[in-house]
Amino acid sequence: MTREILVLGGGGQVGTELQRQSWGDGVAIHAPTRDALDITDEAAVARAVAERPFAAVINTAAYTAVDKAESDVAAAWRLNALAPAYLAAETAKAGIPLIHVSTDYVFDGSGTGAYATDAPVRPVSVYGASKAAGEMAVRTGNPRHAVVRTAWVVSPHRANFVKTMLRLAGERDKLTVVDDQRGCPTSAGDLAAALVAIALRFAEDPAAPAGTYHCVNAGATTWYDFAGAIMAGAASRGARSVPVEPIPSTAFKTPVTRPANSELSTETLTAAFGLTPRPWQVALDDILDQLIGPRAKQA
């Protein structure tokens, strides 16, 4: 019997990678476009969930324009809070597990060390608050859920930090990058692989452990050091590389203050699902291989 999985947000980095994953035999992925399914429309969500006997629903859709959300409050809350509430209610009615992707922005970034999954949430932006509300909607709306927080997502697809650094290196003689924000880079492909494992576990096991989990690549760094690693990786592949200079966050004005500390602990992910993320440096190499090509062979 074919198990059918509904993927929402299929056009984003993680949604794209979910459709590239090897799900195994007997699994069919349905990833409707935003035009085909507006998840902020409660009736449309009800029709979509009732359309097929889905084995699991994975929601990667989100309003992610962090700065714009400060002035586009209603749109951010519709997609990040109301839509998950609709999804939780409808999947619960149908007995379908819901896997929902969230963010490090539910924390204020003032903590030290890696945030545990049960650390108190203290969002300081519209984006973070709307995502925290979406998490609560999922937890309270569907007992068979996994809220999966992630951070600093990068891939060969769509706009992200790796692609931006490579593009700017082709346009400028140096890069200036903040050095006082620390977090865990995350490969969209690695996150997608974890979501596949979680979704299949829920599809197969009625007693799969519901809860909140963190999924990021192992290790933490700053945006400045991350940019340096990207430039070093580009140079080793024969691509243009330029110097990177550190600057404080105060020199880079934005409507939203980014969390100073976005490091997330993945201990509960490993304990519950046996998943141990690989180092971010290894994941970055894979992304650069896809964007540029393999490292140049040493003479």
C-alpha positions as a LaTeX table, in Angstrom:
\begin{tabular}{lrrr}
\hline
Residue & $x$ (\AA) & $y$ (\AA) & $z$ (\AA) \\
\hline
Met1 & 0.00 & 0.00 & 0.00 \\
Thr2 & 1.33 & 3.43 & $-0.93$ \\
Arg3 & 1.86 & 5.86 & 1.93 \\
Glu4 & 1.15 & 9.41 & 0.86 \\
Ile5 & 2.89 & 12.39 & 2.45 \\
Leu6 & 1.67 & 15.98 & 2.11 \\
Val7 & 4.51 & 18.55 & 1.97 \\
Leu8 & 3.62 & 22.21 & 2.40 \\
Gly9 & 6.08 & 24.91 & 1.39 \\
Gly10 & 7.50 & 22.75 & $-1.38$ \\
Gly11 & 8.99 & 25.71 & $-3.22$ \\
Gly12 & 11.34 & 26.71 & $-0.37$ \\
Gln13 & 14.78 & 25.39 & 0.47 \\
Val14 & 13.59 & 22.60 & 2.78 \\
Gly15 & 10.54 & 21.76 & 0.67 \\
Thr16 & 12.72 & 21.44 & $-2.41$ \\
Glu17 & 15.08 & 19.11 & $-0.57$ \\
Leu18 & 12.18 & 17.03 & 0.77 \\
Gln19 & 11.16 & 16.31 & $-2.80$ \\
Arg20 & 14.73 & 15.27 & $-3.65$ \\
Gln21 & 15.03 & 12.83 & $-0.76$ \\
Ser22 & 14.94 & 9.08 & $-1.10$ \\
Trp23 & 11.75 & 8.18 & 0.74 \\
Gly24 & 11.91 & 4.49 & $-0.06$ \\
Asp25 & 9.49 & 2.28 & $-1.92$ \\
Gly26 & 5.77 & 2.77 & $-1.48$ \\
Val27 & 5.88 & 6.46 & $-0.56$ \\
Ala28 & 4.27 & 9.17 & $-2.70$ \\
Ile29 & 4.97 & 12.87 & $-2.05$ \\
His30 & 2.33 & 15.53 & $-2.73$ \\
Ala31 & 3.70 & 19.08 & $-2.71$ \\
Pro32 & 1.05 & 21.50 & $-3.98$ \\
Thr33 & 2.16 & 24.98 & $-4.96$ \\
Arg34 & 1.07 & 28.02 & $-3.00$ \\
Asp35 & $-1.36$ & 28.84 & $-5.79$ \\
Ala36 & $-2.84$ & 25.35 & $-5.62$ \\
Leu37 & $-3.25$ & 25.38 & $-1.84$ \\
Asp38 & $-3.40$ & 28.50 & 0.31 \\
Ile39 & $-2.88$ & 27.19 & 3.84 \\
Thr40 & $-4.13$ & 30.47 & 5.30 \\
Asp41 & $-7.56$ & 29.50 & 3.93 \\
Glu42 & $-9.18$ & 27.28 & 6.56 \\
Ala43 & $-11.66$ & 25.70 & 4.13 \\
Ala44 & $-8.91$ & 24.96 & 1.62 \\
Val45 & $-6.85$ & 23.25 & 4.32 \\
Ala46 & $-9.84$ & 21.13 & 5.32 \\
Arg47 & $-10.42$ & 20.04 & 1.71 \\
Ala48 & $-6.73$ & 19.23 & 1.14 \\
Val49 & $-6.34$ & 17.14 & 4.30 \\
Ala50 & $-9.56$ & 15.25 & 3.59 \\
Glu51 & $-8.61$ & 14.60 & $-0.03$ \\
Arg52 & $-6.33$ & 11.63 & 0.65 \\
Pro53 & $-5.52$ & 9.32 & 3.57 \\
Phe54 & $-2.17$ & 10.99 & 4.21 \\
Ala55 & 0.27 & 9.11 & 6.40 \\
Ala56 & 1.81 & 12.41 & 7.55 \\
Val57 & 1.79 & 16.12 & 6.81 \\
Ile58 & 5.02 & 18.15 & 6.87 \\
Asn59 & 4.67 & 21.93 & 7.08 \\
Thr60 & 7.75 & 23.87 & 5.94 \\
Ala61 & 5.74 & 26.89 & 4.73 \\
Ala62 & 6.45 & 30.12 & 6.59 \\
Tyr63 & 6.58 & 33.88 & 6.34 \\
Thr64 & 10.36 & 34.28 & 6.67 \\
Ala65 & 10.94 & 37.95 & 5.73 \\
Val66 & 12.07 & 38.79 & 9.26 \\
Asp67 & 12.43 & 42.54 & 8.81 \\
Lys68 & 9.36 & 42.98 & 6.61 \\
Ala69 & 7.22 & 41.17 & 9.17 \\
Glu70 & 7.57 & 44.14 & 11.52 \\
Ser71 & 5.33 & 46.18 & 9.22 \\
Asp72 & 3.42 & 43.27 & 7.64 \\
Val73 & 2.18 & 41.87 & 10.93 \\
Ala74 & $-1.13$ & 40.39 & 9.78 \\
Ala75 & 0.44 & 38.48 & 6.88 \\
Ala76 & 3.16 & 37.03 & 9.12 \\
Trp77 & 0.64 & 35.87 & 11.71 \\
Arg78 & $-1.69$ & 34.40 & 9.09 \\
Leu79 & 1.01 & 32.15 & 7.64 \\
Asn80 & 3.07 & 31.44 & 10.76 \\
Ala81 & 0.32 & 31.10 & 13.38 \\
Leu82 & $-3.16$ & 30.74 & 11.89 \\
Ala83 & $-2.15$ & 28.33 & 9.12 \\
Pro84 & $-0.50$ & 25.89 & 11.56 \\
Ala85 & $-3.63$ & 26.10 & 13.72 \\
Tyr86 & $-5.79$ & 25.13 & 10.74 \\
Leu87 & $-3.40$ & 22.31 & 9.84 \\
Ala88 & $-3.30$ & 21.00 & 13.42 \\
Ala89 & $-7.09$ & 20.99 & 13.73 \\
Glu90 & $-7.71$ & 19.23 & 10.42 \\
Thr91 & $-4.92$ & 16.66 & 10.75 \\
Ala92 & $-6.08$ & 15.85 & 14.29 \\
Lys93 & $-9.61$ & 15.21 & 13.02 \\
Ala94 & $-8.21$ & 12.80 & 10.44 \\
Gly95 & $-5.74$ & 11.14 & 12.83 \\
Ile96 & $-2.77$ & 12.32 & 10.74 \\
Pro97 & 0.56 & 13.23 & 12.39 \\
Leu98 & 1.80 & 16.79 & 11.74 \\
Ile99 & 5.49 & 17.67 & 11.50 \\
His100 & 5.97 & 21.43 & 11.72 \\
Val101 & 9.20 & 23.36 & 11.11 \\
Ser102 & 9.95 & 26.28 & 13.42 \\
Thr103 & 12.86 & 28.58 & 14.20 \\
Asp104 & 15.53 & 29.74 & 16.64 \\
Tyr105 & 13.84 & 33.17 & 16.61 \\
Val106 & 11.40 & 31.95 & 19.28 \\
Phe107 & 14.32 & 32.68 & 21.65 \\
Asp108 & 15.65 & 36.16 & 22.41 \\
Gly109 & 19.27 & 35.10 & 21.94 \\
Ser110 & 20.43 & 36.29 & 25.34 \\
Gly111 & 21.17 & 32.81 & 26.69 \\
Thr112 & 24.59 & 31.21 & 26.88 \\
Gly113 & 25.41 & 27.83 & 25.41 \\
Ala114 & 23.01 & 25.77 & 23.34 \\
Tyr115 & 19.28 & 26.26 & 23.91 \\
Ala116 & 17.50 & 23.10 & 25.08 \\
Thr117 & 14.11 & 22.32 & 23.57 \\
Asp118 & 12.38 & 23.14 & 26.87 \\
Ala119 & 14.07 & 26.52 & 27.34 \\
Pro120 & 11.53 & 29.33 & 27.80 \\
Val121 & 10.62 & 31.06 & 24.56 \\
Arg122 & 11.01 & 34.85 & 24.52 \\
Pro123 & 10.55 & 36.14 & 20.96 \\
Val124 & 11.56 & 39.76 & 20.39 \\
Ser125 & 10.24 & 40.19 & 16.85 \\
Val126 & 6.95 & 39.80 & 15.01 \\
Tyr127 & 8.47 & 36.89 & 13.08 \\
Gly128 & 9.60 & 35.12 & 16.25 \\
Ala129 & 6.30 & 35.74 & 18.05 \\
Ser130 & 4.25 & 34.46 & 15.12 \\
Lys131 & 6.38 & 31.31 & 14.90 \\
Ala132 & 6.08 & 30.73 & 18.66 \\
Ala133 & 2.30 & 31.02 & 18.31 \\
Gly134 & 2.38 & 28.53 & 15.45 \\
Glu135 & 4.28 & 26.08 & 17.64 \\
Met136 & 1.67 & 26.37 & 20.38 \\
Ala137 & $-1.14$ & 25.88 & 17.86 \\
Val138 & 0.44 & 22.64 & 16.68 \\
Arg139 & 1.12 & 21.34 & 20.20 \\
Thr140 & $-2.38$ & 22.04 & 21.44 \\
Gly141 & $-4.19$ & 21.20 & 18.20 \\
Asn142 & $-2.80$ & 17.77 & 17.34 \\
Pro143 & $-1.45$ & 15.30 & 19.92 \\
Arg144 & 0.51 & 13.49 & 17.18 \\
His145 & 2.98 & 16.24 & 16.37 \\
Ala146 & 6.66 & 17.05 & 16.06 \\
Val147 & 7.72 & 20.70 & 16.19 \\
Val148 & 11.19 & 20.86 & 14.66 \\
Arg149 & 13.14 & 24.06 & 15.26 \\
Thr150 & 16.05 & 24.90 & 12.99 \\
Ala151 & 18.35 & 27.84 & 12.21 \\
Trp152 & 20.63 & 29.41 & 9.59 \\
Val153 & 19.30 & 27.22 & 6.75 \\
Val154 & 21.45 & 27.09 & 3.61 \\
Ser155 & 21.38 & 25.06 & 0.39 \\
Pro156 & 22.02 & 25.30 & $-3.35$ \\
His157 & 18.44 & 26.56 & $-3.73$ \\
Arg158 & 16.69 & 29.90 & $-3.34$ \\
Ala159 & 18.27 & 32.86 & $-1.55$ \\
Asn160 & 20.45 & 32.07 & 1.47 \\
Phe161 & 23.69 & 33.10 & 3.16 \\
Val162 & 26.01 & 30.81 & 1.19 \\
Lys163 & 24.69 & 31.94 & $-2.17$ \\
Thr164 & 24.71 & 35.59 & $-1.08$ \\
Met165 & 28.37 & 35.43 & 0.01 \\
Leu166 & 29.38 & 33.79 & $-3.27$ \\
Arg167 & 27.48 & 36.40 & $-5.26$ \\
Leu168 & 28.92 & 39.33 & $-3.32$ \\
Ala169 & 32.43 & 37.91 & $-3.67$ \\
Gly170 & 31.95 & 38.24 & $-7.41$ \\
Glu171 & 30.94 & 41.89 & $-7.05$ \\
Arg172 & 33.18 & 43.26 & $-4.29$ \\
Asp173 & 36.82 & 43.27 & $-3.22$ \\
Lys174 & 35.99 & 42.47 & 0.40 \\
Leu175 & 33.03 & 41.40 & 2.53 \\
Thr176 & 32.01 & 42.82 & 5.91 \\
Val177 & 30.07 & 40.38 & 8.11 \\
Val178 & 28.85 & 40.58 & 11.70 \\
Asp179 & 30.96 & 38.67 & 14.20 \\
Asp180 & 28.82 & 38.94 & 17.33 \\
Gln181 & 25.97 & 36.61 & 16.35 \\
Arg182 & 26.57 & 32.92 & 16.99 \\
Gly183 & 24.55 & 29.97 & 15.74 \\
Cys184 & 24.42 & 26.64 & 13.94 \\
Pro185 & 24.42 & 26.57 & 10.13 \\
Thr186 & 21.98 & 23.98 & 8.82 \\
Ser187 & 21.94 & 22.23 & 5.47 \\
Ala188 & 18.40 & 22.15 & 4.08 \\
Gly189 & 19.23 & 18.70 & 2.73 \\
Asp190 & 20.25 & 17.42 & 6.16 \\
Leu191 & 17.16 & 18.94 & 7.75 \\
Ala192 & 14.98 & 17.36 & 5.05 \\
Ala193 & 16.55 & 13.96 & 5.68 \\
Ala194 & 15.72 & 14.29 & 9.38 \\
Leu195 & 12.14 & 15.32 & 8.57 \\
Val196 & 11.80 & 12.24 & 6.35 \\
Ala197 & 12.94 & 10.00 & 9.20 \\
Ile198 & 10.58 & 11.69 & 11.67 \\
Ala199 & 7.61 & 11.60 & 9.29 \\
Leu200 & 8.10 & 7.93 & 8.45 \\
Arg201 & 8.45 & 7.07 & 12.15 \\
Phe202 & 5.12 & 8.79 & 12.88 \\
Ala203 & 3.51 & 7.14 & 9.84 \\
Glu204 & 4.59 & 3.69 & 11.00 \\
Asp205 & 4.42 & 3.99 & 14.79 \\
Pro206 & 1.27 & 5.20 & 16.60 \\
Ala207 & 3.43 & 5.65 & 19.70 \\
Ala208 & 6.04 & 7.85 & 18.01 \\
Pro209 & 7.22 & 10.43 & 20.55 \\
Ala210 & 5.38 & 13.72 & 20.12 \\
Gly211 & 7.27 & 16.81 & 21.16 \\
Thr212 & 9.61 & 19.63 & 20.26 \\
Tyr213 & 13.01 & 18.96 & 18.70 \\
His214 & 15.96 & 20.93 & 17.40 \\
Cys215 & 17.61 & 20.00 & 14.12 \\
Val216 & 20.76 & 21.89 & 13.12 \\
Asn217 & 24.14 & 20.75 & 11.89 \\
Ala218 & 26.67 & 20.01 & 14.62 \\
Gly219 & 28.90 & 22.81 & 15.81 \\
Ala220 & 28.39 & 26.55 & 16.23 \\
Thr221 & 30.05 & 29.52 & 14.58 \\
Thr222 & 29.58 & 33.21 & 13.88 \\
Trp223 & 28.32 & 34.70 & 10.63 \\
Tyr224 & 31.83 & 36.14 & 10.15 \\
Asp225 & 33.55 & 32.77 & 10.55 \\
Phe226 & 30.88 & 31.11 & 8.44 \\
Ala227 & 31.57 & 33.61 & 5.65 \\
Gly228 & 35.29 & 32.90 & 5.98 \\
Ala229 & 34.66 & 29.17 & 5.60 \\
Ile230 & 32.57 & 29.84 & 2.50 \\
Met231 & 35.35 & 31.95 & 0.96 \\
Ala232 & 37.96 & 29.30 & 1.80 \\
Gly233 & 35.77 & 26.64 & 0.25 \\
Ala234 & 35.28 & 28.75 & $-2.87$ \\
Ala235 & 39.03 & 29.33 & $-3.21$ \\
Ser236 & 39.76 & 25.61 & $-2.89$ \\
Arg237 & 37.41 & 25.03 & $-5.82$ \\
Gly238 & 39.00 & 27.64 & $-8.04$ \\
Ala239 & 36.23 & 30.22 & $-7.55$ \\
Arg240 & 36.69 & 33.87 & $-6.66$ \\
Ser241 & 37.37 & 34.49 & $-2.97$ \\
Val242 & 37.77 & 37.83 & $-1.20$ \\
Pro243 & 38.81 & 38.85 & 2.33 \\
Val244 & 36.15 & 38.96 & 5.05 \\
Glu245 & 36.27 & 41.67 & 7.71 \\
Pro246 & 34.34 & 41.47 & 11.00 \\
Ile247 & 31.88 & 44.17 & 12.06 \\
Pro248 & 29.57 & 44.47 & 15.09 \\
Ser249 & 25.83 & 44.08 & 14.68 \\
Thr250 & 25.44 & 47.74 & 15.62 \\
Ala251 & 27.14 & 48.67 & 12.34 \\
Phe252 & 24.50 & 46.81 & 10.32 \\
Lys253 & 21.16 & 48.45 & 10.99 \\
Thr254 & 18.01 & 46.35 & 10.49 \\
Pro255 & 14.42 & 46.71 & 11.75 \\
Val256 & 14.87 & 43.56 & 13.85 \\
Thr257 & 17.73 & 42.79 & 16.22 \\
Arg258 & 18.97 & 39.29 & 15.40 \\
Pro259 & 19.56 & 36.84 & 18.27 \\
Ala260 & 23.13 & 37.08 & 19.55 \\
Asn261 & 23.02 & 33.37 & 20.37 \\
Ser262 & 21.08 & 30.97 & 18.13 \\
Glu263 & 22.87 & 27.78 & 19.17 \\
Leu264 & 20.40 & 24.89 & 19.53 \\
Ser265 & 20.91 & 21.58 & 21.32 \\
Thr266 & 19.95 & 18.48 & 19.32 \\
Glu267 & 20.07 & 16.07 & 22.27 \\
Thr268 & 16.35 & 15.27 & 22.25 \\
Leu269 & 16.41 & 14.64 & 18.49 \\
Thr270 & 19.12 & 12.04 & 18.99 \\
Ala271 & 17.41 & 10.48 & 22.01 \\
Ala272 & 13.99 & 10.20 & 20.38 \\
Phe273 & 14.87 & 9.35 & 16.77 \\
Gly274 & 18.52 & 8.26 & 16.82 \\
Leu275 & 19.48 & 11.15 & 14.53 \\
Thr276 & 22.91 & 12.73 & 15.03 \\
Pro277 & 23.52 & 15.70 & 12.71 \\
Arg278 & 26.90 & 15.90 & 10.98 \\
Pro279 & 29.23 & 18.92 & 11.34 \\
Trp280 & 28.20 & 22.06 & 9.48 \\
Gln281 & 31.61 & 22.21 & 7.78 \\
Val282 & 30.97 & 18.86 & 6.07 \\
Ala283 & 27.48 & 19.94 & 5.03 \\
Leu284 & 28.89 & 23.21 & 3.64 \\
Asp285 & 31.36 & 21.26 & 1.51 \\
Asp286 & 28.48 & 19.33 & $-0.06$ \\
Ile287 & 26.61 & 22.55 & $-0.86$ \\
Leu288 & 29.70 & 24.16 & $-2.40$ \\
Asp289 & 30.29 & 21.00 & $-4.46$ \\
Gln290 & 26.83 & 21.47 & $-5.94$ \\
Leu291 & 27.14 & 25.23 & $-6.47$ \\
Ile292 & 30.76 & 25.39 & $-7.71$ \\
Gly293 & 32.12 & 21.89 & $-8.21$ \\
Pro294 & 34.53 & 19.63 & $-6.35$ \\
Arg295 & 37.72 & 20.90 & $-4.74$ \\
Ala296 & 40.66 & 21.31 & $-7.08$ \\
Lys297 & 43.03 & 18.34 & $-6.92$ \\
Gln298 & 46.33 & 19.02 & $-5.27$ \\
Ala299 & 49.37 & 18.78 & $-7.54$ \\
\hline
\end{tabular}
